[in-house]
Amino acid sequence: MDISIAYAQIDFTAGAVEQNYNNIKQAWQQASKMNADVLCLPEGVLHGYPCGDLAYKPAYMKKVHDYINEMILESVNYSTTLIVGSLFLGSPQDKLPYNSALVIAGGKLQHLVHKQDLPNYGVFDDKRRYKVSESNSVINIKGVNIGILICEDAWNDYVSADLKKQGANILLNINASPWDDKKVERRFQTITKRVQENDLPIIYINRVGGQDSLVFDGRSFVLDHKGSMISQAKSWESDIILTNWKLENNILLSTDEKKSVIQDKTDPNNSIEGEYYQAMMCGLSSYYNKNGFKNGVVLGLSGGIDSAITAAVAVDALGKENVHCILMPSPYTSQASLDDAQGCVDNLGVSFKSISIEPAMTAFNSMIGDALESEVQGITAENIQSRSRGLLLMGVSNATGKMLLTTGNKSEVAVGYATLYGDMCGGYSVLTDLYKTKVFNVCKWRNQHIPKNSLSNNPKAMPDSVISKPPSAELRPDQKDEDSLPPYEILDGILELLVENDYNIAECVNAGYELETVKHVRRLFKLAQYKRYQSAPGVVLTARPFIVSRRYPLTDGYWE
């Protein structure tokens, strides 16, 4: 018996049920033209995963079910069976929907599978929003027994083992698996393990695109029953691939040519720096486009490395015509920073203006000085500069409809080395989950490569001096970041232990860091929690992004 199964990784948006349905139809039509017997689409493709508390909303769930009925009616026009991820209410009385896979063909809902293993860690909150299922069953299509796994169902062994016992010949694993910097290898190892345990081929289908802070890299793939790669879809873009199979002696064999590699290791886009860059581009373009922004973005360009790479990502993701930069020098801004900012503008080809903040500084110093009945000094004077810039940028954003990009990196966000209502102003951030040392590495990478899917053809985004000079906020004469913080190599090393690994102070010291430095960083980190609560959303790049995954209380009396 022969069967052809197409798998498609497509983009979709939470809540945009009609738009998602149209994207489903487009993929369905394409699979039909390929003469596929089956088309398999990602988890949650109809309702948009993750959809947050929309899952509780009766009117929203009614709309989801209306479009499920539309798909059932539409199926009479296709010979291709559709397997599609969607929310599904088991009964009108249910308070929570299932996270489900629907098998639709011939004007009927042929089969229904509900997710059994609901993740509740990291960025996931499924147990709060979905009803758990305690069973699963195979479906027979063209004489082939197909078992369906929904994302996390494949990360533990019991669901696939049960489907194997029921006589499954192949497993289809539909996913909305967000990218992070360690996810790709973990995914492949996990799915390979399921193949080895059950001697069954698996088709792993993932989504692409962004949803709020999460980004999805696609990279769907197929392994035969021996674990050999049959095919793999593209990374960071939509794709559809047809696979062909033959059932012999109850073993489903691929009739396609096997692939020997997961990804091309020689492609610079597959380096970790290239992956970070693709993720940032994906997050920004998805957030910008899906939220209906039309007038471009604006950001403050200082001549420093963070604003330079933010501008570069914006140009690559949105096009230079949609990026506007404002240089905002103060009396403390060096000529080198002015030159570097101009160099970024020239390299990227963006529009810009240079506006001095000295008049605002003078006015606010006078006003606040009158309120204090004393001269404004120290951190208050420094924050006035940052907030003057923030006010200017927000005013431009308000007046023009341009989305303001904030430029703080994870190191700064971690220790509070940023000013509320100043440089923290903004609607979105591409650096919020990227440590400063990694920012340097990504900048070096971008200056040597044009990213995949870039809307720019300039191989060099910024002058080399932006990368080589010591970081400085330039809020007082001859200021350097290391005046207030440990060197970034040390700071980031400690932060990775505190944040990514939840180390305590003693464990950080045992890892080789000096006690007083660890205590200083730990104190700054804890005190900055209130700032993180008020920070702009941004692209998730690691397994422990702030707020989205690391959910510590704002009022926290625990001190080590």
N, C-alpha and C positions, 0 to 999 in steps of 0.2 A: 504494500500500500504506500502511495506517495502522498506527501502533503507539503505545501509551501506556506511558510509563515513569514510575514513582513513585520518588522518592528520599526517604530518611528519615534524619535525623540523630538518633541515640539515644545514650544514656549506657551505658557498660559498665565492667567492673572486671577488672583483671588477675587471672587465676587463677580467677575465679568463673564457670567454663564453663557450669554448669547454669543459673545466673541469667542469664547472657548469652544462652543459648539460648532461655530463656523470653521475654526481651525481643525477640529476633529473631522468634519466633513471633507475638508481639503485633503487631509491625509488619507481618508477613506477612499476618496476618488482616485488618488494616486496609487494606492495599493490595489485597487480594482483594475486599473490599467496595467499593473504588473502581473495580473492574474493570480494574485495571492489568494489562498484559501482562507487565511486568517490574518488579521491585522491586530497587533498588540500595541497599546498606547500606555503612557506612564500613569503612575498613581495620581489620583486626584485631578486628572486633566479636565474634567467637566466643571467642577466647582472651584478649582484653584487651590493647590496645597502649598503651604499651610494657609488656612482661611481664618484662623483665630476663632473668636466668639461668634462669627457669622454662623457657625454650626448650630448655635442656639436659637437662631432667628427663624420663626415659623414662615414668614413671607419668603425668606431666602430659600429655605428648604422646599417650599412649594415650587419656586422657580426651577430649582434643580430637578425636581421630579417632573415638572412640565417638559423639560428638555430631555430627560430620560425617555419620556413617552415620544418625543419628536424623533429621537434616535431609533426607537423601536419601529415607528412608522416608516422612517427613511430606509430602514434595512431591507425592505422589499425591493429596493432599486439596486441592490448590490448582491453579488454572489460571494463576496468576502465577509466572513464572520468577523464581527468587531468585538475585541476585548478591551474595555475602557474603564479607567478608574473614576469613581464618583462616590460622594456621600449617598447613603441610602437609608431611609427610615423603614425599620422592620414593620411598624404599624403606626397609624395616625396618633396613637396614644404615647408613643415613645418620646421621651424628652431628649435623648441623644441619638444621633444617627450612627450607623456603621460606616467605617471607611472600607469601601467595597470595590470589587472588580465585577463588572457586568459583562456577560457574554450574550451578544445580541445578533440575531440572524433571522431571516424569513418572516419578519413582522412580529417576532416574539422575543421576550427575555428568556433565553434558553437556559441560563445558569447564573447563579449568584454566589460569589465568594466574599466573605467578610474577613477583614484583617484580625488575626488572632493575637499577635504580639505587638502591643501598643507601647512605643518608646516613650519614656518620661525622664530623659536625661539631656544634658547639653541644651541644644536649641529646641528640643522636642517637648511637647506638652500634650501628647495624644490621649492619655488616660483621663484628662480633664474634659476632653471634648468629644470623644468617640466611645461607642459601646463596643465592648470586647466580644469576640466570637470564640466559641470553644470547639469548633469543628470546621472541617473543610472537606471537599470531595472533588474527585476528578470529573472531567467531562470528555466525552468521546466526540471527536470531529474527524470525519473521513477515516474512521477505523483506528485512530490514534488517541490514546488516553493522555489527556493534558491536565497537569496539576498547576494551579496558579498560586503563587506566593506574592503577598503584598509587602514590599520593602522589608521591614524589620523581621517579617516571617522567615526570611532567608538568613538572618544573622544568628539564629539559634537552630539547633538540629532537629527539633521534634516535629515541626510542621512538614518539612520535606520528607522526613522518614515516614510519617504517616501517609503521605501521598504516594510514596514508593510502595508501601504495603497495599494500598488500594489499586495498584497496577499501573501507576503513571508511567508513560514512556518518555515524557519530556516535562520539564518544569519551566514555566514562564514567570519571571520575577519582575513585577512592575514596581517602579520606584519614583520617588521624588527625593533624591538623596543629595543634600547640599554639599558643595565642595568645601573642604578645608585643606590645609597644606600637608596633611597626612592621609587623606581619605582615599585617594586613588589606589594606592597599594593595598590598604586594608580591605577595600571592596573586592579587589581581585583575589586576594588570599581567602576571603570568606566564601566567595562563590566557588572557587576552586575546591575548597574543603567540602562543600555540599555535593559537588560532582563526585569527588572521591568516595564519600560516604555512601552514595546511593547508586553509583554507576549510571547516572542519568545525565543527558545533556541539559544545559540550562541556557535560556535566553534572558539576559539581564537588560531591562529597558529602563533608562533614566530620562529625566526631563532636562531641558536647557532653559536659560534665561535667569532673571532675577525676580525676587519677591521681597520687597522691603530691604532687609539687611542680608538675606540669604541669596547665594548665587548657586546655580546648578550647571555643571560642566558637560552634561551628556555622557559621552564615552560609553554608550551602550555596547554590549558585546555578547558573543555567542561562544560557548564551549561545548565540544562534543562529549560523549559519555566517558572518554578517556582524559578529558581536560585539555585537549588541544584547541587552540584558538581557531574559530571558523571565520569570524568577521568582527570588525569593530567599527562603530559609527564615529563620526567626527567629534572633536572636542570643541565646546563652546559655540556650537551652531546646530541648527536643526538638520536632521538627516533621516532618511528612510532606507532600509536595506531589506532585500528579500533573501530568505534562506530556504533551501530545498532539502527534503528528507525522504528516506525510504525505510519502511518498517520491515525488518528481516529477523525472523526467529525471536520476535518480541523485543528486539533492540532497534531503536531509532537511529539510523545512520545518516550522517550528513552526506549529501552528494555535491557539496560545494568545495572548492579548493580551500585548503586550510591556510591560516595565517600563522606565522611563527612568533610575532612580536605583539605586545600590547600597544606600544606607541613607538614612534621613531625617536630614539634617544639622541640622534644627531640634530634634531630640530630644536633650535634655541627656544622656541615657544614652549617646549616641554621641560625646560629647566625650571627650577623652583622660582627663580626671578620672573621668568616668562609667564609662569602660571599665576603668580601674584598679580602680574600686570593684566593678564586676561580677565582675572576675577574682578579687578577694580574697574576695568572697562565695562564688563558685563553688568556689574552692580549699578554703576552710574547711568549707563544708557537705559537700563530697564527702569530704574527709579524715575529718571527724567521723562521718558516717553510714556510710561504707564500712568503717571500722575498728571499728564496733560500739559506739561510745560512746553511752551512754543517759542519763547523769546530768548533762549540761550541761558548761559550761566555767567556769573560774575564772581571774581575772587580777588583778594588782595595779594599782589605779587611783591615780595619783599627783597628778592635777590637771594633768599635762603633756599635750602634744599627742599623743604616740605612744600612750599608754595610752587616751586618750580616743577616738581613731579606731579602735583595736583593739576597744574595747568596742562602738562603734557598728556596726562590721562584724559582730561576733558577734551583736548583737541583730537586725540586718537579715537575717543568714543563718540563724540558729538560733531566733530568737524570744526575747523578753526573759525569759521564764520559764526559759530554759536558760542564762542568763548570771548569774554571781555575781561581784561585785567586792569586793576587800578593800583598804581604805585603811590604809596602814602608816606613820603619821607618826613622825618622829624629832625630836629637839630642834632640828634645822635646817629642818624643814618650815615654810614660811611660811603665814600665815593665808590668803593669796591662793590658794595651792595647795589648801588644805583646802576653801575656798569653791568653787573650780573643780571639784574632784572631786565635791563634793556636787551642784553644778549638773549635771554629767554624769549622775549617778545619777538626779536628778529628771527630766531630759529623757528619758533612756532607759527609765526605769521598772524598773530592775534591782534585785535584792536586793543588799545590801551589809553589811559590817561594818567598823568602824574599830578597829584594834588597834595600839597603840603598840609600836615595836620597841626602846624605850629599855631595858627590862629585859634584852633579849638583847644589846644593845650593851654594857651594863655587865658582863654575865657574860663575854662573849667577850673584851672588852678586858682583863679581869682574868686570864682563862686564858692568853691569848696573851702578855700582859705577863709573866706568871710564866715562860712558856717562853722568852721573850727576855731575861728579867731586866732589862727596861727598860720605859719607858712606850711604849704603842702610839701612833704618830703617822702623819701623812701618808697615803699611798695605802693603807697597811695598815688604818688606822682607817676610811677611806672604804669599803674593800671589805668590812669587817665589817658595815657597815650594809646593803650590797646583799645580802650572803650571809645575813644575818639574815632579810631579806625573802624571799629564795629558799627558805630552809629552811621558813619559815612557809607559803609558797604550796605547796611540794611536800608538806608534811605534810597540808594540806587536800586536795590532789589525791589523795594516797594513801588518806586516810581516807574520802573521799566518792566516789571514782571519777570526779570531774570532770576533764576534760582541761585542763591548764594552758597558757594562751596566753602566749607571750613577746612582748615589745613593741618590740624593737630594730629600727631602720630600717637601710637599706643604708649610709648614711653612717657610722653607728656601727659596724656590722659591718665596714666597710672598714678603719677606722683603729683598731679595737680599743677604742673608747670604750664599753666594756661589761665587766661582771665575770663571769668564769667561775664557775659554781655560785652566781651571784647573780641579777642581772637577765637573764642568759642562760638561766636555768632555764625549761623549758617543752617541750611536745610539738609545738607548731606555731606558725608566725608568719605573719601576713598582710603584714608590712611589710619583711621581710628583703631584698626586691629593689626597694624604693622609697626613693629618696634623700630626705633631710630636706626640701629645698625643695619637692619634689613632694608630700610629706606635707602641708605647709601648703596647697598648692593643692587637694588632695583634701578636706581638712577644710573649706575654704571652700565647695567644691562640695556636700559632704554637708549643710552647714548651710542650703543653699538648695534642695535637691531630695530627694524621696523616691525611692530607687533602684528601678528595675525589679526585680520579683520579691522585693521586701523584705517581711519579716514584721512590719515596724514601720510605723505610720502617722504617725510624728512627723517633721515636716519639719526640725527643728533638733536636732542630736545633742548639741551642747555649747555652753557659753557662749562668746561671742565673745572673751572675755578669755583663754581657753585658746589661741587662735590668735595673739593680738596680743602676749602677754607674751614676754620673752626666754627661750629655753630654758635650763633649769638642772637638773642632777642633784640639787641641794640636799643635798650630802654634807658641806658645810662652810659657814660663814657667808658670805652674799652671793655664793655661787658662781654663775658663768655658764659655759655651754659654751664661749664665746669666750675664757675664761681659758686653755683648753688647746688649742683648735682655731681655725683661721681662721674668719671668718664663713662660714656655710653656703653662701651664694651663691658664694664663692670655693672653698671646700672641695669642693662638689659639682661645680663646673665642672672642677676638676683631676681629681677622681675619675672623672668621665665620660670624660675623655681617657685616663687610665691604664687604666681597666677596659674600657670599651666599645670603645675604639679602639686599645688597646695602645701608646699613645704612650710615648716615653722622656722623660727630663727635658728635653732640649733642645727637643723638639717642643712640650712644654707651655709652655716659656718663649717659644718663637716664636709660640704662640697667645695670648700676652699676659699670662702669669702671672709673678710675681716669683720669681726663681731660688731664694732661700732658702725661700720658702713651698712651692714645688714639692718641693724636697729634703726638707723636713720632712714633708709629706704622704706622699711616696713611701716614706720610712723607716717611718712609722707603718703604712702599708698593708702593707708587706712583713713587718714584725714581727708583724702580727695574723693571719698565715696560720694559726697553730696554734689560734687561737680560732675561726676560721671552720670548721676541721675538726670542731669540737665543738659547733657551733651547731645549733639545732633546724631541721628541714625547714620550708619555707615556700613560698608561692606564687611561681612564676616570672612576672615581669612584663616582663622585658627579654630581649634576645638574649644577654646575658652575665651570667647569675646566678652567684653564687659556688658553688663545688664542683660543682654540676650541670653547668655548662658551662665554667667557668674552672678547668681542672685543672692547677694548678701544684703542684710538689712541696712537701711540708711542710719538708723540709730542703733549702734552696736557697742555694747559695753564690754566686749571680750578683748582683753589686751594680753599679749604674751609677755 
